[in-house]
Amino acid sequence: MRLVLFLFFLSLANSQINPKNIEIVRDIYGVPHIYAKTDAEVAYGLAWVNAEDDFKTIQVAYLAGNAMLSNYIGLKGAPADFISQLIGSSNLIDEKIDQISKDYMEVVKGYSQGLNAYAKENPDKVLFKKLFPITPKKMLMYSQLQLFISNEGAYWAGKILNNDTQDDFLDQNLTGSNVIAMNSNKTMSGETFLAINTHQPLEGPTSWYEVHLNSEEGTNIIGTMYPGTPNVLIGVNENLGWSHTVNYPDKTDVFKLRMKNRRKYIVDNKEYNLEKHKAKISLKVLGIPIKINRKYYKSIYGPTLKNKSGYYSIRTPTLFNIRALEQWWKMGKAKNFSEFYNIYKMKQIPGFNVGYADKYDTIFYMSNAILPKRAEGYNWKGIVPGDTMKTLWTEYHNIESLPQVIQPKSGFIYNANHSPFKSTSAEENPKEEDYSERMGYETYDNNRSTRLIELIESYDKVTYDDFKRIKYDNSFPSKFNYNFMDISIIESLKLEKEHELFVILDIIQKWDRKTDIDSQGAGFYGVLYYQLVSSYRDDIQRNNNTVSKETLLSALKDVKRYLIDNFESTDITLGDFQKLVRGDKELPIWGLPDVITAMSSRPYKDGMRKVTQGESYIGLVRFNKEGPILESVISFGNSDDPSSDHYTDQMEMYSKFQTKKMTFNKGDIYKNAKSIYNPN
């Protein structure tokens, strides 16, 4: 196998980057600081360290993006392989790859060479040899799949294939992310503060990896990226920093075609041929190779699927743009707000709120999206007619036309996956009436946003310690509910003291709403919450998304039974019920869905649950005139390798609301290095 892979890479030898030009400096937490003359060399080094720490996840991600995942994991990989072919990324990249700047293509090539070099040196770690050599196209294929998923394209494809066009009862917007920025109008020190508070899965293809990238071509950034990404997606350079939260404007449309027959559809009385394609999926069952072909189609509206009700096309801007990674790379090299804002005019990143702060005391918020300019007279939140050119949008709103706040007098911006029309003080918020309903922007608050504004406005001015207390607050607001589930009956329900459920309900009602590890009320409420969302969805939906008295009593009975069956007691705390787990390390952990320190969990063992998504990478930044002072933490450690010292070495800090100091100072980085080496 080593010989086969060697031959793969031999043809690339003439263009290979010299790894001796790259220096990797690992700090005591294993975070790599990568130094080289060029951005391409830094990208090579980034690929090398990323592979050292998480080569398997990188490969799984690329296998999915290149319709090869079924070859590795079998039938479970078929949906990803199908979607990656449905969206036509291969042809799109072939058509538009020349639009990517030469400078950024060198970065992508550098990263791909670094991965190939690592695979060559570690053939036993290669999951599926046909994935190699990694090429820029293969890297971009994975990027397109991730962006299509983030725009809810895969969600709509699934609904169409399942003959389901109804709204779902979804546990949405609860683990999202938070971003807060404050300038000297709000801070006592006159510094500018930024809280990067992402709520991603703690492991897997969309978990964070922390790095410091430094080249002589203007790159000097500390931040995070997904495994397999050639540059930072969220971060801080010497002048500025930014973070993202997921937003929910209407980024994807679904069109129902008017078919003349199986081969033709009609738009404005003109016939069009429906393109027919086959997604080819390969897998092995009991060692026997099996090939599966699944039909899909393409219309002038986009990739098209058939179900019992007809033919439906999906259209989202991700299907027409391939430069999102380049835009993120350029953002990381920006020196001031003007440069940063002008880079957003590329209109390549398809969504995500952005919160920004810099050393010049500038703060900024925008609900970014590549939003189509849509025709009036249609319900764009639902299925729209695919039989008229009026619905075939081709243009997008300008960046200046999106909801945004620049330098508010209030001195703060914030977002917690809620309405962009509630992003600073009430007087300075963007006005909902100034934006077309066809843009589909959110108009709701959630528990996190409600709690954040309560806390922020409780201070005239904040110290840095106040700022950290706001970010690390783990309480629900005094009155709380969910967008998908009204639980106000909890407050008003009364039971006699003799009732078998009185004690459980009483503890929940008297609970201080803090999701502390040692809180019995939080523990009881956590069990109740997961009982409601897992066992009573249909009942709640039928009752207009409201928990009735009958449902609550039934769920409370389940809670009591659950506690006795699994813990032999009703005397538990949240930390008894909810754990932070990696390998053989297990810690009690705070947080629940939709508090600022959001945590979402799955069943673990013995009635316990383990956190899988929520507080992930946390970066806290103070900007003064000299630049940033940065501290950070990640949920487990910076390596996904169980044999690494950095597999779990940040768990204790993370569980205690502690952080590690990060620095741009090269002398300090080298002085305190754990190891210094070249790739290879």
N, C-alpha and C positions, 0 to 999 in steps of 0.2 A: 504493500500500500504506500509506503514511503517513496518508493521509486516512481509509482504512478503520479503521485502528487508533485514530485520533483520535476517530472517532465511537463506537467501543467504550467509550472511557473518559470521554467527555463526560458521560454519564448519571451517572457517579460523582463529578462535580466538586464537588457540594455537600458531600460527606462526606470529601473529600480532606484528608489531613494537610498542613499547611503545611511544606514542606521547609526553610524558613528557620529553623524552630525546632530544627533538627537540625544538629549539627556533627560532621563526620567528621575525625578527626585520624589521619593515617597516620604510623607510625613509620618508622625507616630500613629496616625489613624489610617494609614494606607492610602490617603488621598494623593493621587499623582499630580505633581507639578511638572509640566512638560515644557522644555526649553529647546528652541531651534531657531535657525535664521529665518526660515520660510514657513508660511502657513501650511503648505503641503507637507513639510517635514513634521510639523506639530501634529497634523492629522494622522500621519503614519504612526507617530508615537502614541497618539490617543487610541488608535485601533489596537495597538499592541497591548497597552495596559488594560483596555476594556476587555480584550480577549483573555488576558491573564485572570481577570476577576470574574468574567461572566460569558465565556465563549459559547456555552450551550444556549443561553437565551438569545444571543445575537444570531446564532444559526437558525434557531426555531423561528425567529422573526423573519429572517430572510427567506426561509423555506415557505412560510405563509405568503409572503409578498410575491413569490415567484411560482406559486401553484405547485409546490413540491412537498407541502407539509404532510399529505397523506402517505407519501413514501416513507416517512419517518414514524408517524404516530397512528397510521391506519385511518379508519373511517371517520374518526373524530376530526381529522384535518380536512375532510372534504368540503365543509362550508367555506372555510377560508380559501381553499384552492379554487372553489367555484367563483367566489366573489372577486378574487384577484384576476380572473379571466373575464368575468362579466364586465368589469369597468374599463377594459381595453387599455390598460396602462402600457403594455408593450408597444402598441402602435403610437399611442400618444407621445411616449418618450422618444421614439424614433423620429416623430414629426417635429418635436419641439426642443430636442436636446441642444440644438445650436443656439437657443435663446438664453441658455445659462452662460454667465460670463466666463471668460477663459480663466480668470483668477479663481473662481469658485470651483470650476471643473478640476483645477489642479488640487484643490483641497479634497474633493471626492476621490480623485485618483490616488492621492496620497493615503487616504484612509483605506481604500480597497487594497492597496499594495501592502499596507501594514497587516491587514487581516490575512491576506494570502501568505505572507511571510510567517505569521504565527501558525497557520494551518500546516505549512510545509515543515516547520520545526516540531509540530505536535500532531502528527497524523492520527494517533490513537484517540484524539479528542474530536476528530471530524465525524459528524453525525451521518452525513449523506454526501459522498464524494462528488456526485454530479452537481452539487451546489457550487463547487469550486472549479475554476478560479472566480472569486468575487469580482464583478465588474461595476463600473459606475451605474450602468443600467439596472443591474440587479439591486443595487442600493436604492435607487430611485423608485423601483417597483414597490419595494416595501414601504417607502414613504408615502406613495400614492394610496396604498391600501389603508394605512393608518389614518390618513386625512379623510378618506372616503368614510371610514367608520366613524371618525369624530364628527362628521357632518350628518350623521344618522342615515347615511346611505344604505349601509348594511342592515340597519334596523328596518328600513322600509322594504328592502328586498325580502327580508324574512317575513314581514307581514303579508306581502303579496303572495309569496310561495305558500304560506299557510292559509290563504284565502281569508285573511283577517284585515279588514280596513277600519276596525273599531278602535277607540281609545283604550289604552291599557291602564290597569291599576299598577302604577310603577312607583317604586321606592326611589324617586328621583330627587336630585338637587340636595341631597342630605349629606353626602360626604364630600361634595364639590370641592372648592378651594376658597381661601380667603386671601385678599391683598389689602394692605393698609399703607397709606403714605401720609406723612405730615411734614409741613414746612415750618419756617420760623414764626409764622403767625399763630401756630399751635404749640410749638415746643419751647420750653423754658430756657433751654441752652442756646437756642438759635440755630441748632443743627437741623438737618432734614433726615427724617426717619423713613425706613421702608421695611415692611414685614412681608417676606416671601413665605407664604403658608400654604403649600400645595397639599392636596388630598388625593393622591394617586394610589393605585394598588401598591402594596409594600413589596411585592415580588412580581417578576414576569416582564413581558416586553414593554410595558408602560410604567415600570418602576424607575426611580431616579438613580443616576450614577454621578457622583461629584468629582469635578476635575478643576485644575488650573491650567490654562493654556497660555503660553507666552512665546511670541515670535518677534522678529525684528521687522515685521511687516505690519505692525500696528495692532496686533492681537495681544491683549493681556486681560484675561477674564477668568473669574472664578464662578462656577455655576454648575448646573446639572443638565443632563441629557438622558435620552432613552438609550438602552443598549443597542449598538449598531448605528447610532447617529454620528455624523462626522463633525459636529460642532455643538456648542452650548445652545440650549433652547430657553433657559431661564437663568439670569445671572447678573453679575456685578463686575463692571470694569473700573478703571481708575477714576472715571468721571461720573458714571451713572449706573443705574440698575433698574431691572424690571421684573415683573412676575405676571403670570397669566392665571385667570380662572375660566372655567368653562361657561359659555353663555348659550342662550337658547333663542336667538332670533330665527326666523324662517329661512334656513340655509339650503333646504332641499325640497324639490317639488315632484309630485307624482301625477302623471297624465294618463287618462284612459283613452286608448285609441279607438277610433271608429273603423271597424274592419269591414272590408268588402267581402273578403274571403280569407283563407288562411295565409295567403301570400301578399295581400295588398291591404293598405289602409288609406283612408280618405281624409285629407286636410283641405278645407275650403273648396270642396268639390273636385279636388285634384287627386288622382291616384298616385300612391307611392309604393314601391316595393319594400316589403319588410325583410331586412337582412337576417338570414338565419345562420347561427353559429353553434358550435359544440364545445363545451368545456370538457377538457380531457383530464380525468383524474386517475392516477395510478396508485394502487395500494397492494398490500399482501395480506391474505387471509389464510392463516395456518401455513404460512410459508409459500402460498401459491400466488403468483402475480395476477392481479385482476385490474382490468381497465374499465372505467365507467365514463360514458359520455352523457352529458346532460345538455339539453337544448337551451339556448337563450337567443335573444334577438336584438336588433338595433333598429331604431327609428330615427327620424330627424330630431326627436326630443332627447334621445339618449338610449342607454342600455334598457332592454325591454324583457319582461317576464310574462308568462301566461299562467293564469289560474282558472278556476271554474267560472269566474265572472267575466273573463276577457283578457285583453292584453294591456299591460301597464308599463309605461316608460318612466325612468328615474332620471332627473336632471339636477345636478349640483355643480357649483363652480370648480370643485376639485377635479372634475372630469376634463377640464380644459386648461389647467395650469399646473406647472411642474416645478416652480421656483420657490416654493415655500421655505425649504431648507436654506437656500441662498439668502432669502430675506432675513431669517434668524441670524445667519452668519454675519451679515452686514450690520444688523442691530447691535451685535456684540462688539463691533469695531467703531460704533458711533462715539463722538467726543462730546456732544451736547444735545440739547433737546431738539434744536432745529434739524440737525442731521438725523436724529432718531425718527422724528415725525416724517421727514421727507422719505425715509426708507419705507415707511408704511404706505406711501403712495404707490409702491410697487404692486400692491393689492394681490399678494400671493398667499398669505396666510389666511385660510378660509374662515377662521372664527377666533374665539377666545377674547375675553376681556383682557385689557392690559393695564397694569398699574405701574407708574414710573416715578422715580425720584433721582435727583442728581446733586452734585456738590455746589451747584449754583443756586440752590434753594428752589428748584422747580419741581412741582408735582403735577401729575397728569393721569387722567383716567379716560379710557375709551372702550366702548363695547364694539370691538372690531368684528367685521365679517365681510366677506365678499358677497354683497347682497344684490341680487338681480333687481333691475327696474321692471316691475310687473304691471300688467295692464289692469285697469279698473274693472269691476263688475264680476269678479270671480272669488270664490272662497279658497284662497291660497293655502289655508291651513289644512284643507282637505284634499280630495282628489279633484283635479281640474280637467276640463275637456282637452283631449289631444286631437281635436279635429279642426283647429283654427290657428292660423299664424299669429293671432292676437296673443295667444298664451306662450308662444315660443320666444322667450326672452333671450337677448344676446348681449345686453349692456348691464353695467353694474353702477351702483351708487359710488360717488367719490368718497374718499376718506373724510373729507371735511364735512360731509353730509351725515355722518354717523354720530350717535349720542356720545358726547365727550365733555370733559371738564379740564380746563387748564388754569392753574394758579388761582384756585378759589380763595376768596378773602377769609373763608372759614379756616383755612389752613389744613384741610384734610380731604382725602378721598378714600373710599373703601368699596369693596365688592365682595359678596359671598354668594355668587351665582344667582343673584336676585335682579330686580329691575334696574336698568341703567338710569332710570329717572329718579333713583334714590341713591345717589353716589357721593353726595356731599351734603352741605346744609340745605334745608328746604328752600331757601331763597335762591340758591345758586344751582340747583339741580337742572339738568336738561328737562325741557317741558315735553310731556308726552304728546301734546297736540301739535308739536312742530314736526312730528315724524309720521310718515304714512303707516297706516295699519297694515299695508301690504309688506312692510319690512318685518312684521311679526315679532316685535320686541316684547320681552317679558314685562309684566306690570306688577308682579307680586313681590312681597317680602317673604322671607322664611325666618326660622327661629334664629339662625346665625346672624342674618342682617339686622333683625330687630334688636338682638342683644348687642351687636357691635355699635349701632347708633346710640343706644342707651348709654353704653359705657363711654364712647367718645365724647358725647355731649354732656356727660357728667363732670368733665374737666373744663376749666377755662383754658389752662395750658397744661401740658404734660411734661413730666420728666421722662428720661429714657426708661427708668424702672416702671413708671406708670404705663408707658407704651408696651413694655413687655407683659405687664399684668393684663392689659387688654387683649393682647394676642394669645396669651395662655389661659384666658378665662375658660372655664369648662362648665358653665352654668347655662341652663335654659332661661329665657326671659321669664318674668313673673307670670305671664299668661302665654302659653305656647300651644301651637297646633302645627299640623303639617298640611301642605298643599293638597295631599291626596287623602288625608284622614283627620277629621275633626274629633279630637279626644276630650272636648270640654266637659263631657259627662263625668270625667274623673273628679273634677272639682266639686260638682253638685250632688253626686250620689251619696245618700246617707243609709247606713245600715245600723241595726241594733247591735249593742255590744256583744250580745249572745250569738250573733250570726257567725258562722264558721269562717267567713271571709273578712270579718271586721278588722282584724289586726293587720292583715296585708294591705287592705284599702287605706286604713288609718295611717300606716307608715308612709305609703305613697303620697297621701294628701298632705301630711305634715313635713314631707321631705323638702329640704331647702333648695332643691333644683340643681345642686352641684353634683357633677358626675365624678366624685372623688373615688379613689380606690377603696377607701374604708367606709363608704356610704352604704348603709342598708337600704335606704330609700332608692338610691340609684340602682342597686342590685335588683330589687323587686321590680322597679320600673323597666329595667333592661329585659328581664324575663318576660314581663307583660308585653312590651313593645314587640318583641320577636314572635310571641304567640299570636298577637293581632295580625301582623303582616304575613305570617306564614299560614295561619289556619282560618282566618276570618275575612279574607279579601272579598269573597263573593258577598257575604252578608253586609259588609261595609259599603261596597259599591251599590248594592240594591237600596241602601238607606242614604243615598245621595252623599256618599263618602263620609258619613257620620257614624261614629261608634254609638250604638244604642245602649240603653241600660241593660237589656237582655244580653247583648254581645259582650259587654264589659263583665257582667257577672259570670258568664260562661268562660271567658278568658281568664278571669281571676281564679276560677276553680281549676283551670288548667295550670295556672302558675303554682298554686298550692300543691297539686299533684306532682308537677314537674320537680319542685324543690324537694319534696319528700322522697320521690323515686330516685333522684340523682344525688342529693346531698344529705338525705336522711334528717333534714332539719329545714325549718323556715328561717333560720337565723344565719343568713349569708350576706356578704357585701358584694359590691360590684367587682372587686378584685378577686373574689372567690369564683365568680361566674365568668369573667372576661379576662383573657390572657394575651400577652404578647409572646409569641412562640417562634423560635427558630432553632432547628436541630434539637438538641436535648436541653436547650435553655428555655425556661418558661418563667415569665414575670407577670404579676397582676398589673392590670393597666386601666387607666382612667378613660373617660370619654364615651359618648354614645352618638348615634346619628343626629346631626343637625345642632350640635353645640359647636362653639367656635373651634374647640379642639376635637373635631369630629372623628368618630371611629365607627366603622361598620365591620361586622364579624360574621363568621360562619361556624356551624357546629364543629366542635373539636373532639372531646372525649369526656365521658363521665358527666354529661350534662353541661360541661363548660363550652365556651365559644372562644375562638381565637380571631384576633383582629386581622383582616386581610386588606382593608383599604381605609384611608383616612389620613391623619397626620403622617406625612412621609418626609420629604425634605423640608427643613425649616431654615430660612436665612433671615437674620436680623441685622440691619445695616444702619449705621449712623454716618451721614455725610457732613463733613465740615469743609472749609475752603481747601484743605490739603487733599481731600479725597475720602474714600470709604473706610470705616472701621467695621469689620464683618465678623459675625459669629454664626455658626451653623450646627446642625445635627441631622442625622438620618436615622430611620427607625431601627435598623439592625446594625449595619456596618457597610463599608464601601466595597466589600467583596461578596460574591455569591458562591464562592468556593468554600465548602465546609471545612477544608483543611487549613484555611487561611486564618491568621490571627485577627483579621478584620471582618470575619463573618458575623460576629455578634458583639464587637467591642464598643459599640455606641448604644447598646440597648439600655444599660443602666442609666446613662446620662439622659437619654430620651425619656425614660419612664419617670425621671425626677425633674423634668422641665429644665434640664441643664443643656448647655451648648459647649462647643469647642471654638477656640479663637482661630480665625483664618487670617492670612496676611499676604500682601503682594510683595513684601520686602524680600528680595532675592537673597540678601545676606543672611537674614534670619531663617529663611527656608532651608538653605544649605547647611547652616550651622546646626539646626535641630533635626536634620534629616535622619530617617531610619535607614534608608538605603538610597544609593545613587548608582545608576547604571544606564547602559544603552539598550535599545531593543535588540533582540537576537542574542 
